Structures are given as structure tokens and as C-alpha cells.
Amino acid sequence: MSRNNERNIKKHNDKLHKAQDKVKQAVLLRKEKLKQITKKFNEDKASEE
């Protein structure tokens, strides 16, 4: 009996995709936070002038 049966492959792929989605979500969240920080910085800079 081989280890590479359908169920094991599916389980592995699901785990892999879940991890990849988590990384992708973290990157998007970081970009969004950076955008907010930049926006606030620019507003503060404009109000000083």
C-alpha cells in the first residue's frame, strides 16, 4: 500500500494551501497598515505647514 494515496495528498494540499493563505493574508494586512500609517503621517505633515 502506498503512502501517496488520495486522502493523504488531499490532507497535505489542504494544509499547504491553508498556510499559504495565512501568509498571503498577513502580507495584505501589513500593506493595509502601512497605507494607514503613511496616510496619517501625510495628514500630520500637511497640518504642520
N, C-alpha and C positions, 0 to 999 in steps of 0.2 A: 504494500500500500504506500502510495507516495504522500509526502507531506504537502505538496503543492496541489491540494485539492481545491475545488471551487470555494468552499466555505472559508478556508484559511486565507486564500488570496483575497476574497471579499473583505474579510475582517482586517487584513493588513492594509488594503487600499483605503478602507473607511478611516482607519486610524491615521494613515498618512495624510489623507485629504483634510481631516479634522485639524491636524497640526498645521498644515499649510494655510487653512482658512484662518486659524488663530494668528499666525504670523502676518497674514495679509491685513487682518482687522487691526492689529497693533500698529502697522505702518500707517494705515489710513487715519487712525486715531491720533498718532503723533503728528501727521501732516496737518490735521484739523486744529490741534492745539497750537502748533507753530503759527498757523494762519491767524488764530485769535490773538496770540501774543504780539505778532507783527502789527496787526490792526490796532491794538491798544497802544503799542509803542508809537505808532504813527500819529494816532489821535493826541497822545500826550505831547509829542513833539510839536504838532501843529498848534496846540493850545498855548504852548510856551511862547511862541513867536508873536 
